[in-house]
């Protein structure tokens, strides 16, 4: 491959990555705006989503939420405190480990999350074709290293 072809492929990949990043950021902006319109901070929405959407076997603690949100423990405690104060989450002592609190979403939190999730699903339905196209273009730029691509 000559240098000019490499630059062309490299430029194409950069354009594709930029487009993908734009699409993802557009969705995140939509998500943040939708949360604010319902009266909750975007991180509260994400917290509710992680608590409600946790696998059945997961013990949803502050440590679990912090990891899922990419936040420090103390920041997550503040977020849980605020959400609990607003009636979106409830906290109970873990019967197996009294030092831990188990988080669960309240009816009010579930109603808010249902409204936001419906809006998000509609937005993703419109965005999905563009995201899939960007991912396919990115994938086309990557060597498969002898591995089969899942269909």
Secondary structure, DSSP 8 states (H G I E B T S, - for coil): --HHHHHHHHHHHHHHHHHHHHHHHHHHHHHHHHHHHTTS-HHHHHHHHHHHTS-TT---BHHHHHHHHT--HHHHHHHHHHHHHTTSEEEEEETTEEEEEEEEE-HHHHHHHHHHHHHHHHHHHHHHHHHHHHHHHHHHHS--TT-----
